Amino acid sequence: MSMRNQAAVRRATMAALVGNSIFGFSFMSSRIALAIALPSVLLMVRFIAAAALLLAVAAWSSRAARMGRHCPAWLRFSLRGRRLAPLLLLGFVQPVLYFLCESYGISMTNATISGVLIALIPIASLALGALLLGERPRRAQVLWSMLSIAGVVMMTMQQSAEGEIRPLGVALLIGAVLTGAAYNIISRGISGEYSVLERTVVMMVMAAVVFTGMAIWQTRGDITLLLAPLAEPAFLLALAYLSVCSSVGAFMLLNYANTELPVAKTTAFCNLTTVISLFAGAVFLGEPFGAVSVIASAMIIAGIWGVQKN
C-alpha cells in the first residue's frame, strides 16, 4: 500500500472513530431534549437545522466551483443532471427508516432486547458487504466482531429487563439492524459517484421533510407544541449537539469513512457508541458504571482493535 493510501486509510479510520464517538454522546443529549419536547418535534427541528447548515455549505461549494476555486473532492456538490435514485435510497434508509425502526422498536421492548439487537449491526454489515459488495471479511475480523458484540450483550444484560416485549417491537429492531447495515453498504457502494457532502445533504433533507410531516401530523399543527421547546436553553444546547455534531458532523465523517474503508472496518466502530454513551451517563448524569461495565467496555474496544488490525 502506498504512503498516500496509508494516509487515506488512517484519516478514514479516525473519521469512523470520531463519528461513532459523537453518536455515543448523542444519547445523553436526546434524553435532555426529550424531557422538553415530543420525539417527533425533536426530530423535526434537529434535521431542519442540520439540513439548513448543509445546504448553506452546498451553496458555498457550488459557488466556489463556478468561480473556479479549489474545493476538496469530499466537499464538491452538484446534482444537476445526475441520477438521484441512489441518493434517495440512501436517505430513505438512513436516517428516515432507521430512526423510525429504532425509536418505535425500543418503545415496544426492554433495554436488554434493544441493546442486544442493535449490537448486531456490525455482523449484519459484514454479511451484506460480502453478499453485495464482494468484501469478504477475514475469519479473524468476524471473531473480533463477535467479541465486541459479547461486550455489548454483557453491558445490556446488567440493565433492568422490565417492560413488555412485543413481537412488533422485535421486528422493528430487526429492521433497524438491517437498515443500519444497509446504510453502510449503500454509502460505500455509491461513494465513487457521489461526494461525502452530496450524500449527507440528501440524507438530512429527506429526514427534515419526513419528520416535519410527522411532527405536524402528530401535533395537528399546534404551533405551541412545535415551537415552545425553542424557548428552553437546555433544549437549544441539546439541539445544537444533535444537529451540528451528530447529524452533520458524525454522518459526514461516516460517509467519508465509507468512501475509503471496507465495510468490515467502518462498522466495527458501531458498538463504540455503547461505551461512550455509558461513560457519558456516568460522568454527566451520575449513572452507575461498575466492574461489569469496565470489563464489557474493554471487550468492545478490544474487538474494534482486532478488526482494524486484521
C-alpha positions in Angstrom: 0.0 0.0 0.0 1.4 3.4 -1.0 2.1 6.1 1.6 -0.8 8.2 0.1 -3.2 5.2 0.5 -2.0 4.6 4.0 -2.6 8.2 5.0 -6.2 8.0 3.5 -6.9 4.8 5.5 -5.6 6.5 8.7 -7.8 9.5 8.1 -10.8 7.3 7.4 -10.2 5.2 10.4 -10.1 8.3 12.6 -13.3 9.6 10.9 -15.1 6.4 11.8 -13.8 6.5 15.4 -14.7 10.2 15.9 -18.1 9.8 14.2 -19.2 6.9 16.3 -17.9 8.6 19.4 -20.1 11.6 18.6 -23.1 9.3 18.4 -22.2 8.0 21.8 -22.8 11.4 23.4 -26.0 12.0 21.4 -28.0 9.6 23.6 -27.4 11.9 26.6 -28.4 14.9 24.5 -31.5 13.2 23.3 -32.6 12.4 26.8 -32.2 16.1 27.8 -34.2 17.3 24.8 -36.9 14.7 25.1 -37.7 15.8 28.6 -38.8 19.1 27.0 -40.2 18.2 23.5 -42.1 15.4 21.8 -39.9 12.9 19.9 -41.3 13.9 16.5 -40.8 17.6 17.3 -37.2 17.0 18.3 -36.5 15.0 15.1 -38.2 17.8 13.1 -36.1 20.7 14.4 -32.9 18.5 14.6 -33.0 17.6 10.9 -34.3 21.0 9.8 -31.3 22.6 11.5 -28.9 20.0 10.0 -30.3 20.4 6.5 -30.1 24.2 6.6 -26.5 24.1 7.7 -25.5 21.6 5.0 -27.5 23.4 2.3 -25.5 26.5 3.1 -22.3 24.6 2.8 -23.5 23.1 -0.5 -24.4 26.6 -1.8 -20.8 27.7 -0.9 -19.3 24.7 -2.6 -21.3 25.2 -5.8 -20.4 28.9 -5.9 -16.7 28.1 -5.4 -16.9 25.6 -8.3 -18.5 28.2 -10.6 -15.8 30.7 -9.8 -13.0 28.2 -10.4 -11.9 28.0 -6.8 -10.4 24.8 -5.5 -12.7 22.6 -3.5 -11.8 19.3 -1.8 -13.4 16.3 -3.5 -15.4 15.4 -0.4 -17.0 18.9 -0.4 -18.0 19.0 -4.0 -21.7 19.5 -4.6 -23.5 19.3 -8.0 -26.6 17.3 -8.5 -27.8 18.9 -11.7 -28.5 16.4 -14.5 -27.4 13.4 -12.3 -29.5 10.4 -11.3 -30.9 10.9 -7.8 -32.4 7.4 -7.2 -29.3 6.0 -5.3 -29.1 9.1 -3.1 -32.9 9.0 -2.4 -32.5 5.3 -1.4 -29.6 6.2 0.9 -31.7 9.0 2.6 -34.7 6.8 2.9 -32.7 4.0 4.6 -30.7 6.4 6.9 -31.8 8.4 8.8 -35.6 8.0 7.9 -36.2 4.3 8.1 -33.5 3.6 10.7 -34.7 6.2 13.1 -38.3 5.1 12.8 -37.5 1.4 13.3 -35.1 2.1 16.2 -37.4 4.6 18.0 -40.6 2.6 17.9 -38.7 -0.7 18.4 -37.1 0.5 21.6 -40.5 1.8 22.8 -42.0 -1.7 22.4 -39.3 -3.8 24.0 -37.0 -3.5 27.0 -33.4 -2.2 27.3 -31.8 -5.7 27.1 -33.5 -6.8 23.9 -33.0 -3.5 22.2 -29.3 -3.2 23.2 -28.5 -6.8 22.1 -30.3 -6.5 18.7 -28.8 -3.1 17.8 -25.4 -4.5 18.6 -25.8 -6.9 15.7 -25.4 -4.1 13.1 -21.7 -4.8 12.5 -22.3 -8.5 11.9 -25.2 -7.7 9.6 -23.0 -5.3 7.7 -20.3 -7.9 7.3 -22.8 -10.3 5.8 -24.3 -7.7 3.4 -20.9 -6.4 2.5 -19.8 -9.9 1.4 -23.0 -10.5 -0.4 -23.5 -7.2 -2.2 -20.0 -5.7 -2.5 -17.8 -8.8 -2.6 -15.9 -7.6 0.5 -15.4 -10.9 2.3 -14.2 -10.3 5.9 -11.4 -12.4 7.3 -12.3 -15.0 9.8 -10.3 -13.1 12.5 -12.4 -10.0 11.8 -15.6 -11.9 12.4 -14.3 -13.4 15.6 -13.1 -10.0 16.9 -16.6 -8.5 15.9 -18.2 -11.3 18.0 -16.1 -10.3 21.0 -17.3 -6.7 20.6 -20.9 -7.9 20.4 -20.4 -10.1 23.5 -19.3 -6.9 25.4 -22.5 -5.1 24.4 -24.5 -8.1 25.5 -22.8 -8.2 28.8 -23.3 -4.5 29.3 -27.0 -4.6 28.4 -27.7 -7.7 30.5 -27.0 -5.8 33.7 -29.7 -3.2 32.9 -33.3 -3.6 34.0 -35.2 -6.1 31.9 -38.5 -4.8 32.9 -41.0 -3.8 30.3 -43.3 -5.5 27.8 -41.7 -7.2 24.8 -44.0 -7.0 21.8 -43.3 -9.0 18.6 -43.8 -5.9 16.5 -41.1 -4.2 18.6 -38.6 -7.0 18.0 -39.5 -6.9 14.2 -38.8 -3.2 14.1 -35.5 -3.6 15.9 -34.5 -6.2 13.3 -35.5 -3.6 10.7 -33.2 -1.1 12.4 -30.3 -3.7 12.3 -30.9 -4.3 8.6 -31.3 -0.6 7.7 -28.2 0.3 9.8 -26.2 -2.3 7.9 -27.8 -1.2 4.5 -26.7 2.4 5.1 -23.1 1.4 5.3 -23.4 -0.8 2.2 -25.2 1.8 0.1 -22.9 4.7 1.2 -19.9 2.6 0.4 -21.4 1.4 -2.9 -22.1 4.9 -4.3 -19.1 6.6 -2.8 -17.4 6.6 -6.2 -20.3 8.5 -7.8 -21.3 11.0 -5.1 -19.2 13.1 -2.8 -19.4 13.0 1.0 -21.3 16.3 1.0 -23.8 15.2 -1.7 -24.7 12.0 0.2 -25.0 13.8 3.6 -27.1 16.7 2.2 -29.7 14.4 0.7 -29.9 12.3 3.8 -30.6 15.4 6.0 -33.0 17.0 3.6 -35.1 13.8 3.3 -35.1 13.4 7.1 -36.2 17.0 7.6 -39.1 16.6 5.1 -40.3 13.3 6.6 -40.0 14.2 10.2 -41.5 17.7 9.8 -44.5 16.0 8.2 -44.7 13.6 11.1 -44.5 16.3 13.7 -47.2 18.4 12.1 -49.5 15.4 11.9 -48.9 14.2 15.5 -49.3 17.7 16.9 -52.2 18.6 14.5 -50.2 21.7 13.5 -50.2 23.1 17.1 -47.6 25.9 16.8 -47.1 25.9 20.6 -46.1 22.3 20.7 -43.9 22.7 17.6 -42.0 25.9 18.7 -42.3 26.1 22.5 -39.2 23.9 23.1 -37.1 26.5 21.3 -37.5 28.9 24.2 -35.7 26.5 26.6 -31.9 26.9 26.9 -31.4 23.3 27.8 -33.3 22.2 24.7 -31.3 24.5 22.4 -28.0 23.3 23.8 -29.0 19.6 23.2 -30.4 20.5 19.8 -27.1 22.2 18.8 -25.2 19.0 19.6 -27.7 16.7 17.9 -28.0 18.8 14.7 -24.5 20.1 14.2 -22.3 17.4 15.8 -24.4 14.3 15.4 -26.4 14.8 12.2 -23.9 17.0 10.3 -20.5 16.1 11.7 -20.9 12.4 12.5 -22.7 11.5 9.3 -20.2 13.5 7.2 -17.4 11.6 9.0 -19.1 8.2 8.5 -19.8 8.9 4.8 -16.1 9.8 4.4 -15.0 6.6 6.2 -17.3 4.5 4.0 -15.5 6.1 1.0 -12.1 4.9 2.0 -12.6 1.8 4.2 -14.2 -1.6 3.6 -17.4 -2.1 5.4 -15.9 -4.5 8.0 -13.6 -1.8 9.3 -16.1 1.0 9.2 -18.9 -0.8 11.1 -16.5 -2.2 13.7 -16.8 1.1 15.5 -20.6 1.0 15.8 -20.6 -0.6 19.2 -18.2 2.1 20.5 -21.3 4.3 20.8 -22.5 2.0 23.7 -19.2 2.5 25.6 -19.3 6.3 25.1 -23.0 6.5 26.0 -22.4 4.6 29.2 -19.4 6.8 30.1 -21.3 10.0 29.4 -24.2 8.9 31.5 -21.8 8.0 34.4 -19.9 11.3 34.2 -22.6 13.8 33.5 -25.8 12.1 34.7 -24.5 10.1 37.7 -25.5 6.8 36.3 -23.8 3.6 37.5 -20.5 2.4 36.0 -19.3 -0.7 37.8 -16.8 -3.5 37.2 -19.1 -5.3 34.7 -19.2 -2.1 32.6 -15.4 -1.8 32.7 -15.0 -5.4 31.6 -17.6 -5.1 28.9 -16.1 -1.8 27.6 -12.7 -3.5 27.4 -14.2 -6.3 25.4 -15.9 -3.9 22.9 -12.7 -1.8 22.5 -10.6 -5.0 22.0 -13.0 -6.2 19.4 -12.8 -3.0 17.5 -9.0 -3.0 17.7 -8.9 -6.6 16.5 -11.0 -5.9 13.4 -8.8 -2.9 12.4 -5.6 -5.0 12.8 -6.7 -8.0 10.7 
